[in-house]
Amino acid sequence: MLRKISEQPDCSHCESRGKSVFCDLHGTELEQLNNEKGCTYYKKGQIIFNIGAYPHGLYCVKEGKIKVFQIGDEGKEQIVRLVKEGDIMGYRSLLGGDKYSASAEVIEDARVCHIPKQTFFSLLKNNGNLSMEIMKLLSSDLGNAEHRMTKLAQKPVRERVAEALLYLKETYGYENDGTTIGVVLSREDIANIVGTATETVIRLLSEFKAEGMIGLNGKKIAILDQRQLVRMANVLD
């Protein structure tokens, strides 16, 4: 499936940039970003980058939803991050000069800007605020990785599924009804976030529905009792 080169958005009027690490760029730096980036349209199911490839730049999501995943020893997918508009991807490998440690696949049609390596490093060198934002992201990544290791080792699967639903809500928010999570994932994808079997997720979602915590409409999931779900996940609200 071919990627489609998208109409190039103007960074100075991009709402997604305001949610990204580039939000404080102005003047010549913003002009540099605008002139040197490229934007590509990806359809659901397309791969943006593959594990093992070397990065040539940084990805910034203008719109759409993306999953970042690794493949385990037994060939099972493990989703390590969900990405939304304004998020950046590939910065750890780019900064470290390493190959990608994961792959990125579109789960809802997306427009993604690519910022060349030289452009990104030039902006980092000259903008202290941008450097600080990247440092915060790297620190957050480390904390999230530590939390994931602890969670997978110690938390019961029932708590992990509840936490995964809260993670989806925090990442993508609600639809207009104020209860339906703003992303549609397969039960397999949810299982790949949790680190369990698809059948286990299906069973636990049915149990959560019976207990009044969630509603189910096809693949869509509504959170009906967030406090109870937070207690089930054993996390702070």
Contacts in CASP RR format, 6 or more apart in sequence:
PFRMAT RR
TARGET T0000
AUTHOR 0000-0000-0000
METHOD contacts of the structure
MODEL  1
MLRKISEQPDCSHCESRGKSVFCDLHGTELEQLNNEKGCTYYKKGQIIFN
IGAYPHGLYCVKEGKIKVFQIGDEGKEQIVRLVKEGDIMGYRSLLGGDKY
SASAEVIEDARVCHIPKQTFFSLLKNNGNLSMEIMKLLSSDLGNAEHRMT
KLAQKPVRERVAEALLYLKETYGYENDGTTIGVVLSREDIANIVGTATET
VIRLLSEFKAEGMIGLNGKKIAILDQRQLVRMANVLD
1 43 0 8 1.000
1 45 0 8 1.000
1 46 0 8 1.000
3 40 0 8 1.000
3 41 0 8 1.000
3 42 0 8 1.000
3 46 0 8 1.000
4 40 0 8 1.000
4 41 0 8 1.000
4 42 0 8 1.000
5 39 0 8 1.000
5 40 0 8 1.000
5 41 0 8 1.000
6 39 0 8 1.000
6 40 0 8 1.000
6 41 0 8 1.000
6 111 0 8 1.000
7 39 0 8 1.000
8 37 0 8 1.000
8 38 0 8 1.000
8 39 0 8 1.000
9 39 0 8 1.000
9 62 0 8 1.000
9 111 0 8 1.000
9 113 0 8 1.000
10 34 0 8 1.000
11 17 0 8 1.000
11 22 0 8 1.000
11 25 0 8 1.000
11 30 0 8 1.000
11 33 0 8 1.000
11 34 0 8 1.000
11 37 0 8 1.000
12 30 0 8 1.000
12 34 0 8 1.000
14 62 0 8 1.000
16 60 0 8 1.000
16 61 0 8 1.000
16 62 0 8 1.000
16 63 0 8 1.000
16 85 0 8 1.000
16 86 0 8 1.000
17 23 0 8 1.000
17 25 0 8 1.000
17 60 0 8 1.000
17 86 0 8 1.000
18 86 0 8 1.000
19 85 0 8 1.000
19 86 0 8 1.000
20 60 0 8 1.000
20 86 0 8 1.000
20 87 0 8 1.000
20 88 0 8 1.000
21 88 0 8 1.000
21 130 0 8 1.000
21 133 0 8 1.000
21 134 0 8 1.000
21 137 0 8 1.000
22 30 0 8 1.000
22 33 0 8 1.000
22 60 0 8 1.000
22 123 0 8 1.000
22 130 0 8 1.000
24 127 0 8 1.000
24 129 0 8 1.000
24 130 0 8 1.000
25 33 0 8 1.000
25 123 0 8 1.000
25 127 0 8 1.000
25 130 0 8 1.000
29 123 0 8 1.000
29 126 0 8 1.000
29 127 0 8 1.000
32 119 0 8 1.000
32 122 0 8 1.000
32 123 0 8 1.000
33 115 0 8 1.000
33 119 0 8 1.000
33 123 0 8 1.000
36 115 0 8 1.000
36 116 0 8 1.000
36 119 0 8 1.000
37 60 0 8 1.000
37 113 0 8 1.000
37 114 0 8 1.000
37 115 0 8 1.000
37 116 0 8 1.000
37 119 0 8 1.000
38 113 0 8 1.000
38 114 0 8 1.000
38 115 0 8 1.000
39 62 0 8 1.000
39 111 0 8 1.000
39 112 0 8 1.000
39 113 0 8 1.000
39 114 0 8 1.000
40 111 0 8 1.000
40 112 0 8 1.000
40 113 0 8 1.000
40 114 0 8 1.000
41 109 0 8 1.000
41 110 0 8 1.000
41 111 0 8 1.000
42 48 0 8 1.000
42 106 0 8 1.000
42 109 0 8 1.000
42 110 0 8 1.000
42 111 0 8 1.000
42 112 0 8 1.000
43 106 0 8 1.000
43 109 0 8 1.000
44 106 0 8 1.000
44 107 0 8 1.000
44 108 0 8 1.000
44 109 0 8 1.000
45 105 0 8 1.000
45 106 0 8 1.000
45 107 0 8 1.000
46 105 0 8 1.000
46 106 0 8 1.000
47 103 0 8 1.000
47 104 0 8 1.000
47 105 0 8 1.000
47 106 0 8 1.000
48 59 0 8 1.000
48 66 0 8 1.000
48 89 0 8 1.000
48 104 0 8 1.000
48 105 0 8 1.000
48 106 0 8 1.000
48 110 0 8 1.000
48 112 0 8 1.000
49 55 0 8 1.000
49 59 0 8 1.000
49 89 0 8 1.000
49 90 0 8 1.000
49 100 0 8 1.000
49 103 0 8 1.000
49 104 0 8 1.000
50 100 0 8 1.000
50 103 0 8 1.000
51 70 0 8 1.000
51 71 0 8 1.000
51 99 0 8 1.000
51 100 0 8 1.000
51 101 0 8 1.000
51 102 0 8 1.000
51 103 0 8 1.000
52 99 0 8 1.000
52 100 0 8 1.000
52 101 0 8 1.000
53 99 0 8 1.000
53 100 0 8 1.000
54 93 0 8 1.000
54 97 0 8 1.000
54 99 0 8 1.000
54 100 0 8 1.000
55 90 0 8 1.000
55 93 0 8 1.000
55 94 0 8 1.000
55 97 0 8 1.000
55 100 0 8 1.000
55 117 0 8 1.000
56 116 0 8 1.000
56 117 0 8 1.000
57 90 0 8 1.000
57 94 0 8 1.000
57 114 0 8 1.000
57 115 0 8 1.000
57 116 0 8 1.000
57 117 0 8 1.000
57 120 0 8 1.000
58 88 0 8 1.000
58 89 0 8 1.000
58 90 0 8 1.000
58 91 0 8 1.000
58 94 0 8 1.000
58 114 0 8 1.000
58 115 0 8 1.000
58 117 0 8 1.000
58 120 0 8 1.000
59 88 0 8 1.000
59 89 0 8 1.000
59 90 0 8 1.000
59 104 0 8 1.000
59 112 0 8 1.000
59 113 0 8 1.000
59 114 0 8 1.000
59 115 0 8 1.000
60 86 0 8 1.000
60 87 0 8 1.000
60 88 0 8 1.000
60 89 0 8 1.000
60 112 0 8 1.000
60 113 0 8 1.000
60 114 0 8 1.000
60 115 0 8 1.000
61 83 0 8 1.000
61 84 0 8 1.000
61 85 0 8 1.000
61 86 0 8 1.000
61 87 0 8 1.000
61 88 0 8 1.000
61 89 0 8 1.000
61 110 0 8 1.000
61 111 0 8 1.000
61 112 0 8 1.000
61 113 0 8 1.000
62 85 0 8 1.000
62 86 0 8 1.000
62 110 0 8 1.000
62 111 0 8 1.000
62 112 0 8 1.000
62 113 0 8 1.000
63 85 0 8 1.000
63 110 0 8 1.000
63 111 0 8 1.000
64 84 0 8 1.000
64 85 0 8 1.000
64 106 0 8 1.000
64 108 0 8 1.000
64 109 0 8 1.000
64 110 0 8 1.000
64 111 0 8 1.000
65 82 0 8 1.000
65 83 0 8 1.000
65 84 0 8 1.000
65 106 0 8 1.000
65 107 0 8 1.000
65 108 0 8 1.000
65 110 0 8 1.000
65 172 0 8 1.000
65 183 0 8 1.000
66 82 0 8 1.000
66 83 0 8 1.000
66 89 0 8 1.000
66 104 0 8 1.000
66 105 0 8 1.000
66 106 0 8 1.000
66 107 0 8 1.000
66 110 0 8 1.000
66 112 0 8 1.000
67 79 0 8 1.000
67 81 0 8 1.000
67 82 0 8 1.000
67 83 0 8 1.000
67 104 0 8 1.000
67 105 0 8 1.000
67 107 0 8 1.000
67 189 0 8 1.000
68 79 0 8 1.000
68 80 0 8 1.000
68 81 0 8 1.000
68 82 0 8 1.000
68 83 0 8 1.000
68 89 0 8 1.000
68 102 0 8 1.000
68 103 0 8 1.000
68 104 0 8 1.000
69 77 0 8 1.000
69 78 0 8 1.000
69 79 0 8 1.000
69 80 0 8 1.000
69 102 0 8 1.000
69 103 0 8 1.000
69 104 0 8 1.000
69 105 0 8 1.000
69 192 0 8 1.000
70 77 0 8 1.000
70 78 0 8 1.000
70 80 0 8 1.000
70 101 0 8 1.000
70 102 0 8 1.000
70 103 0 8 1.000
71 77 0 8 1.000
71 78 0 8 1.000
71 103 0 8 1.000
72 78 0 8 1.000
76 192 0 8 1.000
77 192 0 8 1.000
78 192 0 8 1.000
78 195 0 8 1.000
79 189 0 8 1.000
79 192 0 8 1.000
79 193 0 8 1.000
80 102 0 8 1.000
80 148 0 8 1.000
81 102 0 8 1.000
82 167 0 8 1.000
82 168 0 8 1.000
82 171 0 8 1.000
82 172 0 8 1.000
82 183 0 8 1.000
82 193 0 8 1.000
83 89 0 8 1.000
83 104 0 8 1.000
84 171 0 8 1.000
84 172 0 8 1.000
88 137 0 8 1.000
89 104 0 8 1.000
90 100 0 8 1.000
91 134 0 8 1.000
91 137 0 8 1.000
91 138 0 8 1.000
92 98 0 8 1.000
92 101 0 8 1.000
92 138 0 8 1.000
92 141 0 8 1.000
93 99 0 8 1.000
93 100 0 8 1.000
93 101 0 8 1.000
94 117 0 8 1.000
94 120 0 8 1.000
95 134 0 8 1.000
95 138 0 8 1.000
107 183 0 8 1.000
107 185 0 8 1.000
107 189 0 8 1.000
108 183 0 8 1.000
108 184 0 8 1.000
123 130 0 8 1.000
124 130 0 8 1.000
124 131 0 8 1.000
124 134 0 8 1.000
151 160 0 8 1.000
151 163 0 8 1.000
152 160 0 8 1.000
152 195 0 8 1.000
155 163 0 8 1.000
155 234 0 8 1.000
157 194 0 8 1.000
157 196 0 8 1.000
157 200 0 8 1.000
157 204 0 8 1.000
158 204 0 8 1.000
158 232 0 8 1.000
159 232 0 8 1.000
159 233 0 8 1.000
159 234 0 8 1.000
160 194 0 8 1.000
160 195 0 8 1.000
160 196 0 8 1.000
161 190 0 8 1.000
161 194 0 8 1.000
161 196 0 8 1.000
161 200 0 8 1.000
161 201 0 8 1.000
161 204 0 8 1.000
161 205 0 8 1.000
161 208 0 8 1.000
162 208 0 8 1.000
162 213 0 8 1.000
162 229 0 8 1.000
162 230 0 8 1.000
162 232 0 8 1.000
162 233 0 8 1.000
163 233 0 8 1.000
163 234 0 8 1.000
163 235 0 8 1.000
164 190 0 8 1.000
164 193 0 8 1.000
164 194 0 8 1.000
165 181 0 8 1.000
165 208 0 8 1.000
165 214 0 8 1.000
165 221 0 8 1.000
165 223 0 8 1.000
165 229 0 8 1.000
165 233 0 8 1.000
166 226 0 8 1.000
166 229 0 8 1.000
166 230 0 8 1.000
166 233 0 8 1.000
166 235 0 8 1.000
167 193 0 8 1.000
168 181 0 8 1.000
168 182 0 8 1.000
168 183 0 8 1.000
168 185 0 8 1.000
168 221 0 8 1.000
169 181 0 8 1.000
169 182 0 8 1.000
169 223 0 8 1.000
169 226 0 8 1.000
171 183 0 8 1.000
172 181 0 8 1.000
172 182 0 8 1.000
172 183 0 8 1.000
173 181 0 8 1.000
173 182 0 8 1.000
174 180 0 8 1.000
174 181 0 8 1.000
174 182 0 8 1.000
174 223 0 8 1.000
175 181 0 8 1.000
175 182 0 8 1.000
177 222 0 8 1.000
179 222 0 8 1.000
179 223 0 8 1.000
179 224 0 8 1.000
180 217 0 8 1.000
180 220 0 8 1.000
180 221 0 8 1.000
180 222 0 8 1.000
181 220 0 8 1.000
181 221 0 8 1.000
181 222 0 8 1.000
181 223 0 8 1.000
184 219 0 8 1.000
184 220 0 8 1.000
185 219 0 8 1.000
186 219 0 8 1.000
187 198 0 8 1.000
187 201 0 8 1.000
187 202 0 8 1.000
187 205 0 8 1.000
187 219 0 8 1.000
188 198 0 8 1.000
190 201 0 8 1.000
190 205 0 8 1.000
191 197 0 8 1.000
191 198 0 8 1.000
191 200 0 8 1.000
191 201 0 8 1.000
194 201 0 8 1.000
205 214 0 8 1.000
205 216 0 8 1.000
205 221 0 8 1.000
206 216 0 8 1.000
208 214 0 8 1.000
208 229 0 8 1.000
208 232 0 8 1.000
209 215 0 8 1.000
209 216 0 8 1.000
211 228 0 8 1.000
212 224 0 8 1.000
212 225 0 8 1.000
212 228 0 8 1.000
213 223 0 8 1.000
213 224 0 8 1.000
213 225 0 8 1.000
213 228 0 8 1.000
213 229 0 8 1.000
213 232 0 8 1.000
214 221 0 8 1.000
214 222 0 8 1.000
214 223 0 8 1.000
214 224 0 8 1.000
214 225 0 8 1.000
214 229 0 8 1.000
215 221 0 8 1.000
215 222 0 8 1.000
215 223 0 8 1.000
215 224 0 8 1.000
216 222 0 8 1.000
223 229 0 8 1.000
226 237 0 8 1.000
227 237 0 8 1.000
230 236 0 8 1.000
230 237 0 8 1.000
END
